[in-house]
C-alpha cells in the first residue's frame, strides 16, 4: 500500500494507526481543519511537517508544544506502515482526501468536515456511484421492515447503490435486500470493521463486489454512541437522496442524523409518510419531503425539485383551495 507524502501526513496526524504511546493523541477534526488553514495561508502543503521542525515551525507559528506533538505523530512512520500492511493482509485499506479514489461527494458536500482518512473493506469505487441512503430505527416494527425491504429492492432494480449505517434494523434490512436483488450496498460503520469482516456472509458480499464497508476510525475500534452519531453525516453526504423509514421524535440517531442533514442541506431528505411514526411526521414538519412508494423511479424522486411548503400554502391557502382561481 503506497501513499503520497500528503496522504501519509494525513494518516500520521489524524489516525491512531501505529500509535504505541497512550499519551499521544492524533488531531481532532477541528485541529486538522485549523492545521490546514495554517498550511494553506503559508503557501505550504501538509507534507511540509514531515521535514525537520526548524523548516516549518516558525512559518506555521507553532509553539514548542505544538511542534513537539506534530513531530511525535509524524516520526512513527515505520510503525504506521507496518500496521497498514497488516491491515491490508486482512483485506482492509486506507484512503485519504488527497487520493483520487476518495469518495467524491464527501469532499464536495462536507468540505472542512470531510474525514481526512477512511478505512475500507471492499470495492472502493462503489462509494463513487449514484445511490440513495436508507436509514431508520434499530427497533423498527413489521411495517417498517416491509417498507425498507421494498425500498431497497426498488433501488437495486434501478441500479442505485444503497448507503446505510450497517446497524441492525433498517440498515441491515436494506443492505440485505439491495444485495439480494442484485444491487450493492455501502455501509459506514460505528463498530469494529475487523470484527465485521470475520463474518462469513459479510466476507462473501465483499469478495463478490456487492458490499463496501467504510469507517473513519481505526478498524479495530469498538462501538460508541458518539461515533454512531458522527458517521450519520457521511451516510447523507454520500447519497444523492436519503429516505428515512422510521424515526423516533427528537431522540435517537435517526432523528439527529436527519435533522442535521436538513440543517446542512447535504442531500434531499425524504421521509416515509407513515402517520403512526411521530418522528416521521415531525421531520416532515421540519422540511423533509413526505414520500409514499409509487411506480415512479427513485432517481426521478431524488432529483425532482420540490416546491417549498410555504409557497404551496400561499398558493392553495389553508383550506386547500387554489388561490390563483
N, C-alpha and C positions, 0 to 999 in steps of 0.2 A: 504494500500500500504506500504510494508516493504522494506527497503533498508539497505544494508550493510553500515558500517561506512565509507568506501572509497566512496561508491556511494553517500551517503548523503553529504560527504565533497565536491564532485564534484558539486552537486546541490547548496549547500550553497555558494561556491566560484564562480561559473560560471553562475548562473541564477538570474533573478530578482524576483523569487518566494519568497514571504514573506517579501520583502523589503518595509519598510514604509518610511524610510529616503531618500528623493530625492537626498541627497548628497552622499549617499552610492552607490558605483559603483562596480559591480562584475568584476571578472577578464576578460580581453580580451583574445582571443585565444593565442596571443603571451605571455601574462603574465602567463596564465595557463601552457604553454609549458615550460617557464622558471622556474616556480614553480616546475613542475615535475622533471626537471633537478636537481634542488637543493635537492629535496627529495630523488631521486634515488642515487645521489652522497653521501648522508649522511647515506645511508642504512635504510632509513625510508619509511613509506607509507604515502600517503596523509592524512589518518585519524589521524596522529600524531597531526595535528593542532587543533583537536577537544579537546585536553587536554589543561591545563593551559599554557600560553605562556612561562613561565620560563622553561618548559620541552623541548621546541623545538626552541625558538628564537635564542639562541646562536649557536646551531648546524646548523641552516639554514642560519646563517649570516644575519638575518633580522634587518633592522633599527627599531627604535621605531615606526616610522610612518607606516612601512610595517606591523609590528606585530599588531599594533592597528587596521589597516584595516582588517587584517585576522580575528582578534578576533571579530570585529564588524560583519563581514559576517557570522562567524561560530556560534555566540551566538543567532541567530534568528531562531534556530531550531524549536521552538514551532510554531512560526507564519508560517514558511515554511511548516511544517507538516499539519497545519490547511488548508492552501491554496491547498496543494497537495490533501488532502482529498476532498476538494470542487471540484477540477478538476476531480477527479475520479468519483464523483457522476454525473458529466456531460458527462462521457464516455471518458475522456482524461487521459492517463497515462504518466509516465516519465520513461525513461530508460537511464542508463549511461554506459560509456565504461567499467565499472567494472562489469556489469551484463552479464550473459551468453546469454541473449536474444538480446543483442545489435547487429544490422546489421553487419555481419562478414566482408563483403567486404569493408565497410567504414574504419574499423580499419586496414585491411590489406593493402589497397591502399593509404589512406590519411596519415597514420602514425601520425605525430605531428599536422597535420591539421584536425584530427578527432574531430568533435564536442563532447565535454565531456558529454553533456546532450541533449537528444532528447525528445520532447513531441510527443505523437502519439494518434491517434484515429483509432481503427480497429484492425485487426488481425496482430500483430507484426511479426508473422512468415512469412508473405508474403515478408518481406524485406530480407529474407534469401534464397528466391527461385531464380532459374535461370530466368533471364529476359533480356529484351532489353529496352534501353531508346529510346523514340520517341520525338524529340524536333523540334521546329520551330517557326516561327514568329507568333505574335498575329494576325496580319492583313494579313493572308495568303489568296491567291486567290483561285478560284474554283479548279484549277488543283491540288494545294497543299492539299486542303481539301480532294479531292478524294484519292490522294496518301496516306495521313496519315490514312484515314479510312481503306483502303485496307491493309496497312502495319500492323495496329493494329489487324485487323481481322485475318491476317495470323499468327501473334504472338499468338493470343488467341487459334486458332485451333491447334497450335503446343505446347500448354500448357506452353507458356512463359509469365511471368509477364511483364506488360508494365510499365516502370518508366517514370515519367514526372514531370513537374513543377506546374501542377494544374492550369495554367493560361488559359485565353480564347485563341481561335485559335487552333493551332496544338495540344497543351496539352489536351484541353477539348475534341477535336475530337477523339484523340487516346484513351483517357480514356473511353469515352462513347462507342466507337467501341469495345474495348477489352472486356469490361464487357457485352455489348450487345451480343457478340458472345461466351459467356460462360467462358471468361477469367477473369483475375484480374488485378488491377492497383495499383501502389504505387505513391503517389504524394508528393513531397517536396514543401511545401507552402511558399509563400513570403508574405502572408497576414494572417489575424487573423483566427486561427483554430476554436475558439469559435463561430465565425460568420458562418463559412463554415458548421459546423455540425448541424446548425439550419435549413438548407435547407432539405426539406423532401427527395428529391431524393438522396442526399448525405448520409443522415442518413440510408436510406433503404439499400444502397450499403454497408455501413459499417456493418450493422446488418447481412446482408447476407454473410459477409466474403469476399466480392469481391473488397473492397476498403480499403486502408490504407493511412492515412494522417500522414505526419511527418513534424516536424519543429524544428529548433534549437533555436527558440525564444519563450518567454513566450506566451502561447496560445492566449492571448487577444491583443498581439502586432499587430499593423496595418502594411499595406504595406509600403515598402520603396524600392527605386531603388537599393540601396546598398545591401539590404537583398536579393533581387531577383538575383543580380549578384553572391552573395556569395553562394547561395544554388545550383547554377549550378554544382559545383564540386561534390555535394552529388548525384545528378542525374547520372552523368557519372560514378562515382566510384562505385555505387551500381549495375550497369548493366554489363553484360558480353560483350555487344557491344552497340553502340549508333548510331541511324540513324537520320541524320539531314534532315528534309523535305524541309525547306526553310530558307534562311538566307540573311539578307542584307550584303553588303560588308563593312567591317571594322567599323561597328557600331551595337549597339543593343545587347541584352542579348544572343541571339542565337549565333551570331558571337563570342562574347567574351568567352562564355562558351565552344564552340567547339575549339577555338584556345587554350584556357587554357588546355583543355583535351588533345589536340595533344602535347602540350609542355611537359606536365607531364606524358603522356602515361598512363592515368588512365584506359583507355579501348580502344578497337578498334573503331575508328570513321569512319562511312560510310556516304556518302552524296549522296542524290538523284542526279543523273547525268542529271539534267534538265538545258539546256543551257540558258533558259530565266532568271534564277536567278543568278545575278552577284556574290552574296555571296557564293553560292554553288560552282561555278567554281573556285573562289579564294581559298576556303577551300581545294578543291582537289589539287590545286597547292601547298598548304602548307603541303600536305601529307595525307589528308583524302582519303579514298578509295571510288572511284566512285561506285554507286550502281544503278542498274536497276532491278526492280522486275521481278523475274522469278519463275519457279516451285521449285527451289532449297530451301531446308529448311533454315530458318533463323539461326538456331543453327549451321548448316554447314557453313553458310556465316560468322558468327561472330567468329567461331573457326578456320577457314582456315587461314593459314599463307600466307600473301601476299608477292609477290616478290617485293622488293624495286623498285621504279620508275627508279632510276639511273641505276640499274642493267638491267632493261628492255631496257632502252635507249641504253646502251652499247651493249646489245645482238642483238637488232634489228636495231640499227642505226637510225639516224634522218629521213631517207627516208622510214623507215618501213621495210627494207629488213633485213632478218636474217643474221647477220654477221658470224654465225657459219657455213654457207654453202659456 
